[in-house]
Amino acid sequence: MDELKPVEAALNALLADVTPTSAETVPCDRAAGRVLAEAIEARLDVPAFDNSAMDGYALHHDDAGQRLPVAQRIAAGAPTTPLARGTCARIFTGGALPPGADCVVMQERVTREDDVAAIPADLPAGDNVRRRGRDVAAGAPLLPAGERLEAAALGHLAGQGITEVVVRRRPRVALLSTGDEIVDPGTPLSDGQIYNSNRPMLKRLLERFGAELVRVASVPDDAAGTRETLAAAALEADLVISTGGVSVGEEDHVKAALESLGQLDLWRLAIRPGKPLALGRLPGADGQDVRFVGLPGNPVSCFVGAWLFLRPLMGALQGCPALAELPRLTARADFATQTGPRRHYMRVTLAFGEDGIVARAFRDQNSGVLSSCIGADALAEIPAETRIEPGDRLDCLWLRVD
């Protein structure tokens, strides 16, 4: 168990046998960020009718190149009547194309005198017309199960008149902090104490990943108190996360508590930062295993571990493929480094240019330097025992939620 494990082994242990949370129905106006539990088919054609893509004049393309009487005026939402051949209709963006018309000429190309419009020649059928069903046809797939409902998807649902959807229940997460030296902001610091930077950082990341925080608490630095807190958290959560207490010090009680209550699946990784990581399971209220992730206490290790492990786990719990793994980009390094026996995840910013992507590393990559994570676009994944020189190609994991 003391052998350092690769990231891939940790992900396999973490995600084995994970089942998505139950489904629930919510109103669409409260569904932002939720994950669909069921696929949705389109109820309506979008657009619902042929309509004009711009302000102009609707006509039959065979009547182009003539001076045509303006027979009607069609604003968006207004009813239409059939258009006689040899005439045209003044039409505005979104207005329904009248029967008998098959194209629209933009108003800037038309000269109008009173109620007669001089139409340019050579207008093709369908010009400047948004055809019925061009976006979505009734009965066609609209959104798949596992889709995370962000702005465009919510607009898609609204365009169908859909008011409620079946989504995955937000995974319930207990977030625990260990260490008597860790205190909350607002509390006066005593000698040897520091403020808890991991808690608000992880809380924000977990909420972005789709979690519902049901318990946020501190764990006492003793074996009995640690066991009691872990056991209680597992009774109300789908996932228990702790920070700190998973190393080999005399005051690190989390690993032993996990082993006594449930099972330890994996401990310690061959990565930098983040070697002291514990993965396992705790007994839940319904007899099902509750996942446990023990992140390191160093803030950068905690940040990196959240993106590498919590994000895909939250994706599995919600049945959301988009959260399964971070997008990979190939970039050119603008820095030099040499890794040791562990894979290194360096905090970098990305510059996108005509010659490709350039990764710029934060100058201090120490696991206690949280400022290296502010503004980081990606984690540059440097294999063990590898020399990187400026200009070398490297893989970067893009820090995105979807």
GIMO-V493240 format. One record per backbone hydrogen bond with DSSP energy under -1.0 kcal/mol. CO is the residue of the C=O (numbers start at 0). NH is the residue of the N-H. Records with the same first field share a line. If there is no record, write none. Layout:
CO: NH / NH
//
This chain:
4: 269
5: 9
6: 10
7: 11
8: 12
9: 13
10: 14
11: 15
14: 17
21: 168
23: 166
25: 164
26: 29
27: 30
30: 33
33: 148
34: 167
35: 145
39: 141 / 142
41: 138
45: 134 / 135
46: 132
49: 96
50: 129
51: 93
54: 106
55: 90
56: 104
57: 88
58: 101 / 102
59: 62
60: 63
65: 118
67: 116
68: 87
71: 89
73: 91
74: 77
83: 86
87: 70
88: 57
89: 73
90: 55
91: 94
94: 51
97: 100
98: 82
101: 125
102: 58
104: 56
105: 108
106: 109
110: 117
112: 115
114: 69
115: 112
116: 67
117: 110
119: 64
123: 126
125: 128
126: 103
127: 52
129: 50
130: 133
135: 45
136: 139
139: 41
142: 39
143: 146
146: 35
147: 149
148: 32
149: 153
150: 154
151: 155
152: 156
153: 157
154: 158
156: 159 / 161
157: 160
162: 27
164: 25
165: 36
166: 23
170: 211
171: 237 / 238
172: 213 / 214
173: 240
174: 216
175: 242
176: 218
178: 181
180: 193
182: 195
183: 186
189: 192
193: 182
194: 196
196: 200
197: 201
198: 202
199: 203
200: 204
201: 205
202: 206
203: 207
204: 208
205: 210
211: 172
214: 174
216: 176
219: 221
221: 225
222: 226
223: 227
224: 228
225: 229
226: 230
227: 231
228: 232
229: 233
232: 235
237: 290
238: 173
239: 292
240: 175
241: 294
242: 177
244: 253
248: 251
252: 256
253: 257
254: 258
255: 259
256: 260
257: 261
262: 280
265: 278
267: 4
268: 270
269: 342
271: 344
274: 268 / 276
276: 267
277: 293
278: 264 / 265
279: 291
280: 262
281: 289
283: 286
287: 283
289: 281
290: 239
291: 279
292: 241
293: 277
294: 243
297: 301
298: 302
299: 303
300: 304
301: 305
302: 306
303: 307
304: 308 / 309
305: 310
308: 312
309: 313
310: 314
311: 315
312: 316
313: 317
314: 319
316: 20
319: 322
320: 323
326: 397
328: 395
330: 393
331: 358
332: 390
336: 387
339: 384
342: 271
343: 381
345: 379
346: 361
347: 376 / 377
348: 359
350: 357
352: 355
355: 352
356: 331
357: 350
358: 333
359: 348
365: 368
366: 299
367: 369
368: 371
369: 372
372: 375
376: 398
377: 347
378: 396
379: 345
381: 343
385: 338
387: 336
388: 391
391: 332
393: 330
394: 380
395: 328
396: 378
397: 399
//
